[in-house]
Amino acid sequence: MATKPSSAPRGLGRNNEPSVLILTSLASGTKHGYALTKDIEAFAGVTLGPGTLYGAISRLEERGLIEPTGGDERRRPYRITASGLAALTEAVRAMRSLADEGALRLGLGALARVVGADPAPIGWAR
């Protein structure tokens, strides 16, 4: 099961879908299960348990979004497919749209300017 860091705010539940986390990790290169777990922990602060990780890997493989690249059963590396890249792109765009709208409604466009980000390219300026 995916877990959040202890400092994460409580109340909204898990907001990181294992499939999206795995596809995001594989977008930067081929990895086996343990390397996926460590990479996801590093960039998302989420620990996927073995059941969650390998269940999601199986579903992604069945849907043709990732594929094994060889190796033995224990350290089988996976890579993202063209369909996986398309699915990840769609998911990231949808998340960006939701994040942009949430930021707008929370008035965080000004915050982006304070920390030095240009809000226009990411849609915070309307």
N, C-alpha and C positions, 0 to 999 in steps of 0.2 A: 504494500500500500504506500502511496506517496505521503510523505510527511512534510510539514512546514517547519522552518526554523522556529525556535522558541520565541524569538522576538517578533514574529509575524502577528499582525492584528488578528484578533479573534472575531467570530461572528458571521463571516461570509462563507466559510468553508473553503475547500480546495478550489483554487482557480487555475491550476495548471493541469491540462489534459496530458496524460502520459504519451499519447500518440504524437501530439504536437511537440512535446519535449524531445522525443526520440528523433522525429524528422528534423527538428532544428539542429540537434547534435550531428546527425548524419549529413546535413547540408555542408558541414565543414570538412567532411572526409569519412572514409570507411572506418568503422569501429566494431569491436566485439562487445558483448554484454557488459563486462566489467568496466571497459573504457567508456561506454555509454553512461553507466551509472555515475562514474567519477566526473565526466564532463557535465552532465546535467546538474549534479551537486554544485559544481563550480559556477556555472552560469545562471542557474535558477534557484539555488538554495533548496532544492527538493531532492529527497532521497527516495528513489523508487525501490521497493522491495522486489525480490526475485520473481514472485508471482505476478506482480503488476507489470514489471519490465518484460518478462518473457511472454506473458499473455498479450500485451500490446504488440510486441514484436511479431507474434504469430498472426494476429489480426492484420497488421500492416503488410506482412508478407502475403497473406491470403488475398488481400485487396490489390496486390501488385505495386504497392507504394515503396517497398524496400525489397532487396534481394540479397541472398547470401553470396559471398564471393569466394567460397572455398573454406578451407580450414576444417578442423575436426569439430565434433559435436560440442565440446566444451568451450572452445574459443573460436567459434564461427564468426567471422567478420561479416558485417552487413553494409550495404550502400543504399543510398536513396536512388530511386528510379526517376525517370522523366515525369511519370504520373505523380510520384511522391513530391517532386519539386513543385508541380502545378498545385497539388493539394495544399502544400505548406504555404505557397504564395497566397492562395485564396484565404487560408486561415489567418495569416499575418495581416492581410489587408482588412479582414473583418475585425480583428482585434484592434488594429490601428484606428479604424472608424469608430469603434466603441470607446476606445481610450480618448480619442480626440473629442468626442461628444461629452464624455464624462469630465474631461479637463475644462471644456468650455462652460459646462453647467456649474462646475466648482470654482470657476474664475481662476484657473491655473495658467491661463495664457500669459498673464503678467509674471508669474513665477518662472516660466521658461525664459523670459527675457532677463530676469534677475540672475539666473545661474549661467547665462551666456549662450543659451541655445537660441537659434533663430526659429521662432514658432511657425513662420510661413511655410517652409518646406514640409513640415509634418502636420499641417492643417489646423494649428491652434489659432491662427489669425483669420478672422472672417470680416 
